[in-house]
Amino acid sequence: MSSYEHVRGSSPARSEHQKMSFNPVGTWIPPAAKGEPVGAFEVSRTRRLVQVATAVVYCLFAAGIVFGYAALKPVLLEEDVYREYCPEIRTSADETCYEQEIRLNLMFTTAAVATNVAALPVGTILDRFGPRVCGVIGSILLAIGALFFAFAAQSPFDGYIPGYFFLALGGPFVFISSFQLSNTFPRHSGLILALLTGAFDSSSAIFLFYRLIYNATNHAFTPQKFFLVYLIVPICICIAQLLLMPRNSYKTVGELVTHAENPANDIRPHIDSRISDESTLNRVREERRQHRESVVSEITSLLGRTGEDGDKQTQQEERKKHISGVWGAMHGRSAVQQIRSPWFILITLFTVIQMTRINYFVATIRTQYAHLLSSHQKAVQVNNVFDVALPLGGLLAIPVIGLVLDNTSTPFVLGLLVSVATAIGILGVLPYLWAAYANIILFVLYRPLYYTAVSDYAAKVFGFHTFGKVYGLIICLAGLLNFVQSALDAATHKVFGGDPVPINAILLVVAFLVGLALVGFVWYQSRAMERDRLEDEAEGATERLMPEPNGEVVDAET
């Protein structure tokens, strides 16, 4: 078992720190789970394969559909949603007034906030009651959201905002509870996480396909019909959770190894005391030992690694830590100490600003470019390209993001984020069609890189022990402050007459200044940490090697 020492206590998908892979979501470390986790080797390979495939499929249809809002918004305009707030006569379905635009965008803002804040209760429910309960709750929330939206036009109250809110709330419950499935095949955990993340990114295309069907049927396939059909998704998710998906999370590799290699498990005093015959007791203990060795063998087979492979991976992990430049900067500190540090304050400010910019752009892309390009038709073209590029960009960025994070320093990654965000901001104020397309390309690649880089930063700087609390708070605060989008909308329409340039310019400058402060601080700290590391190595070498009077060098410890 020595070849697996490097995996003890860690896992590619341990619930308390791997929710970071969900783009806008994090969580804290809640109390211990009620149910006992199950080892992957205890479940047939076929069943595990079906579980993973099923999770990928239902995440594709439910995990992040609310982020396809830019594709759904034109349909809502065609259906005269909130049209009663525009008393003036309009010449086309796409023309909106201030009140209608504000309410439509508030729908997405509320959903974005719900998605981020939901990570906190999701984490608690997942670790306390297991993934099955979490998935069933998610399916119920999705069903409620679909029903609200389907009958919003006939309801005596506004059903659109609560409908979209519940759709957003159900996504994290379904998605986050699926991450423990990466432990079904430890050798391929990275691939499974990538598939789930890719499914989340691609789920924003659901509304794109709906809009295409809506237009192809000459608006006959109304939102009511679509969301009633969509009820099939939460129903299937609920059935899958009850009949197929695991009741409790799969054990991490560290948990399996720790349990299996502990010889103390061969002796169980509360049971052994009941056995009076010594030969029977020895036989029972021998059977336990053989069972433990069998489990070790099965774990070895499950991981498919030799001792040499384990040592190589350990070296690779150590290399990644060294390259990052900030690994362990705040490890061992309490969550309160970490939250009070500049490491937390600066990344939180940066996250709040960038998340606001991202969600504001998603909600207002068509109205922004209608003003910038002085052409409704060109704005529609840009919107259509964006609807396709958003899910596609998430898929294409996955392998590149892994390479960047594993092979470059954290200051470099943060510098890259600030540089790309600045480029996006500059392109976003240029009144040219080529700039709009260039902006979209950078945006759809930047979005997954940004979310992943922030979680990577939190893991490396703050450590996994407090990751859930610290990262969850970052995302939660960023989500709550996303309500400022309504103020940005109001300023754009009331103060600047619909011109998005002033707001985008302000966000650009603020984001650049905060990003510059973050990069400067992290770069300075990484240099200081490197100096300390070199000094410690030099002192260690001096202590180990001491010259004798005759000139020979001996080890001081001998």
N, C-alpha and C positions, 0 to 999 in steps of 0.2 A: 504493500500500500504506500510505500514511500514515494512512489512516482506521482502520487496524487496529493502530496502535502500542499502544493501551491493552490489547490482549489478549496481547501477547507475554509468554511465560513463565507464562501462567496459563491455566486451563481450568476449566470447571464440573465436570469429573469427572476430574481428574488423579489417578492412583491413589494418590499419596503423601499427598493431603490430602482426598480426597472420601469416604473410607470413613467419615468422620464422619457421613454421612447415615444409615448403618446405626445404628438407635436405640442399642443398647448396645455398639457395636463401634468400635474405632479401630485404627490401625496406624502403624508408623514408616516412614521413607524407607529402603528397602533398596537393595542394589547395583543397578546398571543392568541392564535387562532383556536377556535373551539374544537375543530376536527383535526385528527391526525393526518398529516400529509401522506401521500402514497408514493411508493417508489415506482419509477417508470418500468422497471423490469418485472413488476407484478402485474402489468397490463399487457395484453397481446400487442404485437407490433401492428397488426391490421387495425385494431381499435384505435391505437394512438394516431395512426396515419389518418384515419377517418375523422378523428377529433380535430386534428390540425387543419385538414382541408375544410371541414365544416366551419371552423372559426374564421378562416380566411374569407370564406364566401359570405357569412353573415356580417362580418366587419365591412366587407365591400359594399353591402347594402344598407348599413346602419351606423357605422362608427362616426363618420364626420360629414354626413349629407348636408348639414346646415351650412357648411362652408362653400356649398355650391349656390349660395344666395344670388350671386351675380347672374346666374343662368335662370333662376326662378323669378327674379324681379320683373323682367319683361312680361312674363305670363300674368303676374299679379296686376300689372298696369293694364294689360288687355282686358282683364276681368273686372276692371274698375274698382279694385280694392282701395278703400279710403278715398274714393272719388268724391264722396259727399262733402269732403273738406275743401273742395275746389269749386266754388260757385261760378267762376268765370267759364265761358265756353272755350273748349280746346279744339284744336284743329286735327290732332292725332292722338292715338292711345298712349303714346310714349311721352307726351307733354305732361309735366307735373307742376303742381304749385308747391309752395313752401310747406304747408301743413301736411300735404300728402307725402311729400318726400321725407319729412321728419319722421312720420309714423312708420313708413316703410323701412327706413334705416334703423329705427328704434327696434324693430323686430329682429334684425340681425345683431344689433348691439347687445340686446338682452340675451340672445342665444350664445354669443361669444363669451359673455360674462358667465353664463350658466355653465358652459363647457369647462372653463377654467376653475371656477369655484367648486364644481362638482367633484373634483379630484379629492377633496378633503373627506367628505362623507363616503365616497366610493372606497377609498383606502381602508377606512375603518370597517365598513361592512364586509369587504373582501377578506380581510385578515381575521375578522371575528367569526364570520358565518360561512366563508368559502366562496369559490367562484360560481357555484350553481345558483345560490341565492342571489348573488350579485347579478348574474345574467338574467334571471327571471324578473328581477326588479327592473332591469334595463328594458326588457321586452314589454313590460306593463307600461312604463313611461313612454316608450315609442308608440304604443297603441293609443294611449291617451292623447299624445300629440297629434297623431294622424286623425283621430276622431274630431278633435277640436278644429283642426284645419279643414277637414272635409265639410263640416257643417257651420263654419264661421259665417258664411254669407247669409244663412237663414237664422242664426242665433241672435237673441236680443242684446247680446253684449259682444265686445270685441274678442273673437276667438282666435284671431291670427297670431297675436303676440304670445298668448299662453300656449297655443299649439306649437309654434316654433320653439318656444322655451322648453317644452317637454321633449320635443325631438332632440334638442341639444343636450338635455339632461340624460336622456336614455343612451346616447352614444358612448360616453365614458364608462357607464356601467357595463355595457356589452364589450367594449374594446379593452379596457384595463383588466377585466377578469380573464381575458384570453392570454395575457402575457405569460402566465405560469405554464402555458403549453410548450414554451421553448425548452422546458425541462423534460419533455417527452423523449426528445432525441438530443442529448447533450452535445454530441459531435456536430450537430447541425443547428444549434440554438441560434446562432447568428442569422442563418438563412430563414429560420422560422420568424424571428423578430422582424427581419426585413420584409417578409411576406405580409405580416400583420400591419406593419407600418405602411407598406405600399398599398394595402387594402384600404387603410384609413385615408391616405391621400387620394386614392382613386374614387372613393365614395362620394367626393364632391361632384363627380360626373353624373350622378343619378338624376339630378335636376336638369342637367344638360340634355340627357336622353329624353326626359319627359318633355322638355320644351320643343325638341325636334318632333316628337309625336304630336304634341299639341298643335304645332304649325301644320304638320302633314295632314291632320284630320280637320283642318280648317276650324280649329278651336272647339271641336266637338268633345275632345277628351279633356273635360274641365278639371280643375283642381279637386273638386269633390270626387269625381270618378277616380282620379289618380290616387288620392289618399285612401279611398276605400279599398282599392286594389292593393295599395301598399301595406294594408293591415296583414297581408299574407306574411310579410317579413317578420314582424314581432311574434306572430303565431308560430311560425316555423322555429324561431329562436327559442321560444318557450318550450316547444316540444323537444328540440335538440338538447336543451339544458336538462330536462327531466329524464330523457331516455338514453342520451349518448354521452354528454359531457361529464367530466368528473365532479363528484360532490365536493371533494376537497382538493386543494392544490397539489401538484406533483412536487415531490421532494427535490430540493436542490442537490447538486453534486456534493457540496460540502456537508449537508445533513446526512446524506447516504454514507459518505466515507467516515464521518465522525462516529456514526452509530455502528457501522460494520467492523471497524478496526479496533473497537474498544473491547478488550478481553473481559472487562468487568461485566459485560452483558451476559457472559456465560454463567454468572452467579446471580441468583435472584433470591435474596434472603426471605422475602415474604412468602415465596413458594417453596423454597428448599427446606424451610423449617418444618413443613408439613410431611416431609419424606423421612421416615425413620430408618429405613434400610440404606446402609452406606453404599452398597453396590448399585442399588437403583438410583441413588443420588448421583453417583459418578457417571452412570450410563446417561442420565438426563442431561448432565452438564456436557458430556461428550457430544451428545446430539445437538445441543445448542452451539457448541464450538464448530461442529461440522456445518451447521446451518449458516453460521456467521461466515465461514470460509466460502460457502457456496454463494452467499450474497456478495462477498468481495469479488469472486470470480465473475458473477453476473454484472457487477458494476464495471469491472475491467472490460468485459465484452461490450457493455453499453457505451462506454467512452471510446473504446477502440484505440487506446493509447498504450504505448510501451513506456518504460521508465525513461528512455531517451527522449521520446516525444514530450513527456511531461517536463523534463528538464529544459527542453528547447522552448516550450511555451512559457515556462517560468522566466527564462532569459528574455523572451519577447516582451512579456509584461513589464519586466524591470526596465527594458529599453524604452517602452512607451512612457513609463513614469518619469524617466530621466529627461526624455525629449520634451515633455509638457512644460518643464521649468517651474511649475507651481504645485506639483503633487505634494500633498500633505501640509500645505501652508497653514491650514486651520484645523488639521486633524487633532483629535484629543481635546479640543475645546468644547465647552457646553454650547447648546443651541443658542442660548441667550448671548453668550460672548461672541459667537459667530455673527448673529444678527446685528449686533452693535458695531461690528467692524466695517472699515471701508470696503473690504472685499464684498460684503453683502449689500451695503448701501449703494455702491456704484453699479453693480450688476442689476440691482432692482430698478434703479432709475433708468438704466439703459433698456431693460426689458419692458418697462411701462411705456416708454416712448415708442419703441419699435413695434410692440404689439398694437398700440393705438394706430400707428401709421399703417400697419398691415391690414387691420380690420377696417379702417376707414377707407382705404383704397378699394378693398373688396366690395364694400357697400355702395360706393359712389363712383365706380369707374366709368359708367356710361354718362352720367351727368357731368363729370369732370371733363371728359373728352368732347362732349357735345359743345361745351363752352370753349375749350382750348382750340379745337379744330374748326369751330364755327360751322359745324356740319353734323346734323343728327345722323345721317347715313354713315358717315365715317366713324362716328362714335359707336354705332351698332356693329360695324365691322371689327373694331377694336375689342368690343365686348365679346363678340363671338370667338375671336382668337383667344382671348383670355379664358373663356369657359373651357376650351379644349386644352390650353397650355397648363392650367392650374393643376389638374390631376396628373398630367403627363410629366410635368416638371418634377413633381414629388417622386415619381418612379425613377426618372433618369438620374436624380441627384443622390439616391441612396448609396450606390457603390462609391461615388466620388467623395461623399461626406465622410465615409469610413476611412478612406485613404488620407484625407486631409487631417482628420482628428488624430489618427494614429501616428502620423509621420511628421507633424509640425508642432511647434510650441504653442502654448495657450496664448501668449502675447501676439503671435503671428495670426492665429485664428481670429482673435478679437479685432486685430487690425484689419483683417480681411473683411470682417462683418461691417466695420465702420466705413471702409472704403466702398464696398458694394452698396451699402445703404445710402451713402453720399451720392454715388453715381445714380442710383434710383431716384433720389430726391431731385437731382439736377434735371434728369430726363423728364421727370414728372411735371416740370414747369415750362417745358419747351413746346410751342404750338406746332409741332410737325408730326406727320404720320409715322415717319421712320423712327422718331424718338419714342412714340407711343409703343411701337412694336419692340424696340430695344428695351424699353422699360418693362414690358411684360415678360420678356425672356429673363432678364435679370431678377425680376420679382419672384417668378415661380421657382427659380433655382435658389434664391436667397432664403425664401420662407422656411423650407425644411432644414437648411443649413443653420439658420438662426435658432430655431427651436432646439435642435440637437446640440448645437454648440453651447447654449446656455445650460442645458442639463449636464453636458460633459464638464463644463466649468465648475458647476456645483459639486459634482462627484469628486473631481480632482482636488478642489480647494477645500471643501468642507468635510468630505469623507462620507462613506455610506452609513455610518452610525447615526448621523443626524440628517442625512440627505433628504428624507421624506419631509421632515419638519421645515427645513430651510428652503428647499426647492419648492415645496408646496406653498409656502408663504410668499415666495417670489411670484409664482404664477397666480396665486389667489389675489394678491395686491394688484398685479397687472390687469387681471380680469375685472376687478371691481372698478378700477380707474378707467376702464374702457368706456364707462358711461359718459366720459368727457366727449365722446364722438358726437353726442347730441348737441353739445355746445359748439363743436366745430361746424356741424351742419348749420346751426343757427347763424353763426358768424359768417359763413360762406354766403348764405342767402340774404340775410338781413343787412349785414355790414358791408360786404363786398359785392353785392348784386349778382351772386351766382358765380363769381370768379374764384376758382380754386387755388390760384397761384399764391395769394398772400398766406393762406393757411398752410399750404405745402411748403412754402419758403420758411415760415416760422418753425414748422416741425423739422425741416432740414437743418436749420441752424442749431436748434436746441439739441437734436440728436447728434450732430457732429461734435458739439462742445462736450456733451456728456460722454460720448464715445471716446473722444480724445483724452478726457480725464481718466476714464477706465483703462484704456490701453497704456497710458503713461504710468499709472499706478502699478498695474500688473507687471509691466516691463521692468520697472525699477525694483519691485519686490522679487521678481525672478532672478535678476542680477545679484541681489543681496543674498538670496537663498543659494545661488551657485557659489558665491564667494565663501559662504559659511560651510558649504559641503566640501569645497577644496581645502579649507583650513582644517576641518575635522579629519579629512583623509591624511593631510600632512602631519597633524599631531599624532594620529594613529600610527603612521609609518615611523615617526620618531620614537614612539614608545616601544614599538616592536623591535626596532633595530638599534642596538647600542654598540659602539666600538670598544673593543678591548684595548689594553695598553699596548699589546703587540700589533695593533692595527686590524685585527680580525673583527668581523661584525657578527654579533650573535643576537638571537631573539631574546628580548628582555623578559619575555614570559617564561623562559627556560632558566 
